[in-house]
Amino acid sequence: MLSTIHQLKLFFSLFGLWLIQSQAISAPLPVIELKIGKTVIQAEVASTPASQQLGLMYRKELATNSGMLFIFNDKAGHCFWMKNTLIPLSIAFLEDDGKIINIEEMLPQTEENHCPTRPTRFALEMNSDWFGSRKFTPGTVITGLPKLQ
């Protein structure tokens, strides 16, 4: 039997998770159009700590040319993992000018860290092997990123 303190901790943990999920459902993220050559990407923008924490968790599918663009205020080694993420993803870490630094493949529901090879403020998640199947490699430029201060 759980003590009252443990019950309260469990309740607030579950409530916090529910709150994050319900905010994501009730308030869709803004979407911007990115391009790689002639390929158009519809990218949801995760620019707040809550949207970045939730990311693509709990989704069962992602449309072919859709993804999620993570925008951070500071240039750093922002690492990603796949806890509670149900679909395999590719992540491209980007320079401020949109040039791909490195691309990582991420397996669903794992806690392995996937990090940029140098500090960055942008990361773009797409379906698994999306970049590789199109021959987009480090050095390829993605246009349409918002300008940062």
Secondary structure, DSSP 8 states (H G I E B T S, - for coil): ---HHHHHHHHHHHHHHHHHHHHHHHS---EEEEEETTEEEEEEEE-SHHHHHHTTTT-S---TTEEEEEEEEEEE---B--TT--S-EEEEEE-TTSBEEEEEEE-TT----B--SS-EEEEEEEETTHHHHTT--TT-B-B------
